[in-house]
Amino acid sequence: MPAGTSGRFRRAASYVTRGVRTGVSRLSTPLVQLAAITVRPACRPSARRQAVIYHLSLGTILVLVWLMLIAIIVAVYTVFSGTILPSVRAQMLMLPLAVGFSISRLVIAYAICLAIALPLAILMARGPRARRVGLPIVEVVASFPATALFPVIIFELVPYISAEGAAILMLMTGMIWYLFFNLLSGIRSIPPDLEEAARSFGLKGRKLLRRVLVPGVFTALITGSITAFGGGWNTLIVAEYLNVGSGQSLSVLGVGQLIDIGYAEHADGGYPLMVAALFALIATVIVINELIWKPLYRRAVERYRYD
Amino acid sequence: MTLIRVEHVDKSFASRHGSISIMQDISFEVKDSDFVAIVGPSGCGKSTLLRLIQGLDHPTAGTISFRDQKIDTVCPQMAMVFQSFALYPWLTVAQNVAFGLEALGWAPERIESQVERYISVTGLDGFQEAYPRELSGGMRQRVGLARALAVEPAVLLMDEPFSALDPLTAESLREEVLQLWRDPQLPPDAVLLVSHNIEEAIQLADRVVVLSRRPGHILAQVEVDLPRPRDRKSSAFYDLTDRVYSLITEGGSAMASKTRPEGAPSAG
């Protein structure tokens, strides 16, 4: 091989690698800068504004990526295995709405869980007697697999609390214990001096709760919320669609429901629905983690941790 | 004028082995412009005594009064400085200093000027917006001090306030506390210091209340009439220190062998 040819090859190859390298660095530099902004303590207003802009733009990007992903899945499926049935396509078009419904359901279930778990955790963390009596009960109840209760909920409770209520109740069983046990250990790890100092200035009751216990438990609340939502996403798949036979079934519009329907009808053209719904769920979880939990967790570690 | 009067105070806690006596028959007084130190071996109930005096806890027997008023709830005329600083990590320096004032229900405009004043008194100017995590131990205790002083207490209660600091920082903070106490324009009127450091107690206080091992009782009240500033190397200082040391070691061990109940955990 003449020397000139190999030199030309090498030069061409180096152009390519250089191009890739500059391309990567051009793309990553703003990302690194943006990451640096969020890592910096958000005490200065300008930094905080930049962090907000960063999260908003990240959010938009992630939502666009999410929509594109679904579009690509649908397109690929259409190209490789014929057309999508009109009924399935109609359900796929419901996906954004379904995701919205599922998120709302989770938020409602989470709020109710928090309203139950926080007072319960405070009661048990601070009263030795409540802890001695209550904790073994809670531990037994929490270790009982909640899915075993779901048919009972459907048979017995749906007539009273509607399918929507039953779905939220089932979600709660998948969320509440993560919150409760994190909050319990969080309250118990608040340094006693912090409370003593507040009491020495005459704080008690609700004020003490608001000024010391709630901020004191913030880190544990975030950790508990992240795991509770994790459990919640998981439970969605059973909570939104459950067929218990004999014509008894529960079905409410949601991303979990669409995954289940797609799976149940996968042989009859439901497959693309299942895959699209699954990806929608994955993308939604990632978006919410990036936009809500990660910044909150960072803030908790920066500001609310004890040394 | 007598500010704090402690009369025949007993304190015991319920435990699995029955009731454990923490202190017995404690009586002493803190007068206007007194600087009183309480010393004793660890576990003798010094810190508990301080909490009883502020009303954070109640004695099993005996009475504690402030300006002839029996203390049965937390007394707002006293403020506490903690060994661990006990600052709120989620609040800035200024917000930490404002904490007590907000708890006492001061108006926001008054809080702001009061906070500024005590931040500058304690040498924290420029650190208003910093978080406790970003400060050194000495600076953190200044915040603890500013928070306590901001409510303008008649009595400053200090629970081992210099124990978590390095010696140099502790020394300069001690001097500043003395200056604050002597300044008639500034609170507090009297200081009640709990310490296990006998030299520290003798350097700062007019009177040292010496407690025995658990159950704590008063072995002696030693008047310190050395002129200020006190020279830790002088023979008078050394003699006083020695006296308190022997009080604690002799009195403590004699008491311990006589009164410690069978099977109870040892003090300290």
Boltz contact constraints between the chains, C-beta under 6 A:
constraints:
  - contact:
      token1: [A, 193]
      token2: [B, 82]
      max_distance: 6.0
  - contact:
      token1: [A, 193]
      token2: [B, 84]
      max_distance: 6.0
  - contact:
      token1: [A, 193]
      token2: [B, 86]
      max_distance: 6.0
  - contact:
      token1: [A, 194]
      token2: [B, 86]
      max_distance: 6.0
  - contact:
      token1: [A, 197]
      token2: [B, 86]
      max_distance: 6.0
  - contact:
      token1: [A, 199]
      token2: [B, 56]
      max_distance: 6.0
  - contact:
      token1: [A, 200]
      token2: [B, 54]
      max_distance: 6.0
  - contact:
      token1: [A, 200]
      token2: [B, 80]
      max_distance: 6.0
  - contact:
      token1: [A, 201]
      token2: [B, 100]
      max_distance: 6.0
  - contact:
      token1: [A, 201]
      token2: [B, 103]
      max_distance: 6.0
  - contact:
      token1: [A, 202]
      token2: [B, 74]
      max_distance: 6.0
  - contact:
      token1: [A, 202]
      token2: [B, 76]
      max_distance: 6.0
  - contact:
      token1: [A, 202]
      token2: [B, 103]
      max_distance: 6.0
  - contact:
      token1: [A, 203]
      token2: [B, 103]
      max_distance: 6.0
  - contact:
      token1: [A, 215]
      token2: [B, 90]
      max_distance: 6.0
  - contact:
      token1: [A, 303]
      token2: [B, 90]
      max_distance: 6.0
  - contact:
      token1: [A, 304]
      token2: [B, 90]
      max_distance: 6.0
